[in-house]
Amino acid sequence: MHPAFRVSTPSHARPLVIAAIALLGLPGGNTLADDLLGIYIGGSVGQSHVRSDQVLFYGPDGIPLTSEVSVAKSATGWKVLVGFRPISWAGAELAYVDFGNPTASQGPPPGFGLSYTARLNAKAATAFGVLYAPIPIPRFDMYAKAGLARLRTTVDGDALFGCWPPLLCAVGGGAVHRDQSSARLAYGAGMQARLSAIGIRLEYERISASGGDPDLLSLGVTWSF
């Protein structure tokens, strides 16, 4: 596989990869290149990872309980999309991606420190340009894509900071609420097998965000018109 299309896969997402590789065993056919062109719609679901960096829990007096922390959690994400492939080697896609709503937590540390629960959410509207690799395999594509995303991330949580058994001292409470929207670079890669108008694809995509990059590894279906 060319380095431009190599995707690292976490162990918990390997069943998606196995399902996609199985598609290569489907019978080929005499589909012409022109049959690949046109408008398509689709959707997918898979394993996402939501991150939020530089999180501060503030006490009632407005003073941070501790220094910044980073929180992250895996979740189930999904997306819907519409695409257009005017020529065999290039196309474009618009999509709405929901990376899920996981809850990240850290229990009381032994002795002294921070305990928190944080609810994360990341959603994005994306616009991609798509380039297809010239692979001479019937009914099979590999592609890379890059574009822009309008990303919205939220973090809501509560925390306690102080001494925990066996130590004894005051424990202070705090909370965080963050709601950010920004335009960010987005990129990804994938492969797909086609059954006439139906396509089945495995795809990885990521949004580059200063507050934490959300990503999604998904298995989906498309329908071409």
C-alpha positions as CSV (number, residue, x, y, z in Angstrom):
1,M,0.0,0.0,0.0
2,H,1.3,3.5,-0.9
3,P,2.3,5.5,2.3
4,A,-0.3,8.2,1.3
5,F,-3.1,5.7,1.9
6,R,-1.8,3.9,5.0
7,V,-4.1,4.2,8.1
8,S,-3.1,3.0,11.5
9,T,-5.8,1.0,13.2
10,P,-6.5,0.7,17.0
11,S,-7.2,-2.8,18.2
12,H,-10.8,-2.1,19.2
13,A,-11.6,-1.1,15.6
14,R,-10.1,-4.2,13.9
15,P,-13.5,-5.8,13.3
16,L,-14.3,-2.9,11.0
17,V,-11.1,-3.5,9.0
18,I,-11.8,-7.3,8.8
19,A,-15.3,-6.6,7.4
20,A,-13.9,-4.2,4.8
21,I,-11.1,-6.6,3.7
22,A,-13.8,-9.3,3.3
23,L,-15.3,-7.1,0.6
24,L,-12.4,-7.8,-1.6
25,G,-13.6,-11.3,-2.0
26,L,-16.8,-10.1,-3.7
27,P,-17.0,-11.0,-7.5
28,G,-15.6,-8.4,-9.8
29,G,-17.6,-7.7,-13.0
30,N,-17.4,-5.7,-16.1
31,T,-18.3,-2.3,-14.6
32,L,-17.1,0.5,-16.8
33,A,-15.3,3.5,-15.5
34,D,-18.3,5.7,-16.5
35,D,-20.5,3.7,-14.2
36,L,-18.5,5.1,-11.2
37,L,-19.3,8.7,-12.0
38,G,-22.1,10.9,-10.7
39,I,-23.8,11.8,-7.5
40,Y,-24.0,9.6,-4.4
41,I,-25.3,9.7,-0.9
42,G,-24.3,7.6,2.1
43,G,-23.8,7.1,5.8
44,S,-21.5,5.3,8.2
45,V,-21.0,4.4,11.8
46,G,-17.9,3.5,13.7
47,Q,-15.4,4.1,16.5
48,S,-14.5,7.7,17.3
49,H,-12.1,9.4,19.7
50,V,-13.0,12.7,21.2
51,R,-10.3,14.9,22.9
52,S,-10.2,18.2,24.7
53,D,-6.9,19.8,25.8
54,Q,-6.2,22.6,28.2
55,V,-9.3,22.0,30.3
56,L,-9.6,24.1,33.5
57,F,-12.0,23.4,36.3
58,Y,-12.9,26.7,38.1
59,G,-14.0,27.0,41.7
60,P,-16.9,29.3,42.8
61,D,-14.4,32.1,43.3
62,G,-13.3,31.9,39.6
63,I,-9.9,30.6,40.4
64,P,-8.8,27.3,38.7
65,L,-8.6,24.3,41.0
66,T,-5.5,23.0,39.3
67,S,-3.4,23.5,36.2
68,E,-4.8,22.5,32.8
69,V,-5.6,18.9,32.1
70,S,-6.4,16.9,28.9
71,V,-9.4,14.6,28.7
72,A,-10.2,12.0,26.1
73,K,-12.6,9.2,25.5
74,S,-13.7,6.8,22.7
75,A,-17.3,6.7,21.6
76,T,-19.6,5.6,18.8
77,G,-19.6,8.2,16.0
78,W,-21.6,8.4,12.8
79,K,-21.9,10.6,9.7
80,V,-24.1,11.3,6.6
81,L,-22.7,12.5,3.3
82,V,-23.4,13.5,-0.3
83,G,-20.7,13.3,-2.9
84,F,-20.0,14.0,-6.6
85,R,-17.5,12.2,-8.8
86,P,-17.3,14.0,-12.1
87,I,-14.2,12.2,-13.3
88,S,-12.7,8.8,-12.4
89,W,-9.8,10.2,-10.4
90,A,-11.3,13.1,-8.5
91,G,-14.5,14.2,-6.7
92,A,-15.9,16.2,-3.8
93,E,-18.0,15.4,-0.6
94,L,-20.0,17.3,1.9
95,A,-20.7,15.6,5.2
96,Y,-22.1,16.0,8.7
97,V,-20.1,14.1,11.4
98,D,-21.1,13.4,15.0
99,F,-18.2,12.1,16.9
100,G,-20.3,11.0,19.8
101,N,-21.0,12.1,23.4
102,P,-18.6,10.2,25.7
103,T,-18.0,10.8,29.4
104,A,-14.4,10.9,30.6
105,S,-13.6,10.5,34.3
106,Q,-10.8,10.3,36.8
107,G,-11.4,8.9,40.2
108,P,-9.9,10.2,43.4
109,P,-6.1,9.7,43.3
110,P,-4.4,8.2,46.4
111,G,-3.5,11.0,48.8
112,F,-3.8,14.3,47.0
113,G,-5.1,15.5,43.6
114,L,-8.0,16.0,41.2
115,S,-11.1,13.9,40.6
116,Y,-13.4,14.8,37.8
117,T,-16.2,13.8,35.4
118,A,-16.3,15.5,32.0
119,R,-18.9,15.1,29.2
120,L,-17.5,15.6,25.8
121,N,-19.1,16.3,22.4
122,A,-17.7,17.1,18.9
123,K,-19.7,17.7,15.7
124,A,-18.6,19.0,12.4
125,A,-19.8,20.0,8.9
126,T,-17.1,19.1,6.4
127,A,-16.2,19.8,2.8
128,F,-13.6,17.6,1.1
129,G,-11.8,17.2,-2.2
130,V,-11.3,13.5,-2.9
131,L,-8.5,11.9,-5.0
132,Y,-8.8,8.3,-6.1
133,A,-5.7,6.1,-6.7
134,P,-5.4,4.5,-10.2
135,I,-5.8,0.9,-9.0
136,P,-6.7,-1.6,-11.8
137,I,-9.0,-3.7,-9.6
138,P,-12.7,-4.0,-10.7
139,R,-15.2,-2.6,-8.3
140,F,-12.6,-1.4,-5.8
141,D,-11.3,2.1,-4.9
142,M,-8.7,3.6,-2.6
143,Y,-8.7,7.3,-2.0
144,A,-7.4,10.2,0.1
145,K,-9.3,13.4,0.9
146,A,-8.6,16.8,2.4
147,G,-10.7,19.9,3.1
148,L,-12.2,22.2,5.7
149,A,-14.5,21.5,8.7
150,R,-16.7,23.7,10.8
151,L,-16.0,22.0,14.1
152,R,-18.0,22.5,17.3
153,T,-16.8,21.1,20.6
154,T,-18.3,21.2,24.0
155,V,-17.1,20.2,27.5
156,D,-19.2,20.1,30.6
157,G,-17.9,18.7,33.9
158,D,-17.4,18.8,37.6
159,A,-14.3,18.2,39.7
160,L,-13.1,17.9,43.3
161,F,-9.6,18.8,44.3
162,G,-7.9,18.2,47.7
163,C,-6.8,15.4,50.0
164,W,-8.1,11.8,49.8
165,P,-7.8,9.0,52.3
166,P,-5.5,8.3,54.0
167,L,-4.7,12.1,54.1
168,L,-7.2,14.6,55.6
169,C,-7.6,18.1,54.3
170,A,-10.2,20.3,52.7
171,V,-11.7,19.3,49.3
172,G,-12.7,22.1,47.0
173,G,-15.2,21.8,44.1
174,G,-15.3,23.3,40.7
175,A,-16.8,23.0,37.2
176,V,-16.0,23.6,33.5
177,H,-18.2,24.6,30.6
178,R,-16.6,25.1,27.2
179,D,-18.4,25.7,23.9
180,Q,-16.2,26.4,20.9
181,S,-16.7,26.6,17.1
182,S,-13.9,27.1,14.6
183,A,-12.9,26.3,11.0
184,R,-10.3,23.6,10.8
185,L,-8.3,21.5,8.4
186,A,-9.7,18.0,7.9
187,Y,-8.2,15.0,6.2
188,G,-8.7,11.3,5.7
189,A,-8.3,8.1,3.6
190,G,-10.4,5.1,2.8
191,M,-11.2,2.2,0.5
192,Q,-14.5,1.0,-0.9
193,A,-15.9,-2.0,-2.8
194,R,-18.9,-1.5,-5.2
195,L,-21.9,-3.7,-5.9
196,S,-23.5,-1.9,-8.9
197,A,-25.0,1.3,-7.4
198,I,-24.2,0.3,-3.8
199,G,-20.7,0.9,-2.3
200,I,-19.4,-0.3,1.0
201,R,-16.5,1.7,2.4
202,L,-14.0,1.7,5.3
203,E,-12.8,5.2,6.1
204,Y,-10.6,7.1,8.6
205,E,-10.9,10.9,9.0
206,R,-9.6,13.4,11.4
207,I,-10.0,17.1,12.1
208,S,-6.9,19.1,13.2
209,A,-8.0,21.3,16.1
210,S,-5.9,23.2,18.6
211,G,-8.1,22.0,21.5
212,G,-7.9,18.3,20.6
213,D,-8.3,16.4,17.3
214,P,-11.5,14.3,17.0
215,D,-11.3,11.3,14.6
216,L,-13.6,8.6,13.3
217,L,-12.9,5.1,11.9
218,S,-16.1,4.0,10.2
219,L,-17.8,1.4,8.0
220,G,-20.5,2.8,5.7
221,V,-22.7,2.4,2.7
222,T,-23.2,4.7,-0.4
223,W,-25.8,4.8,-3.1
224,S,-24.9,6.2,-6.5
225,F,-27.4,7.7,-8.9
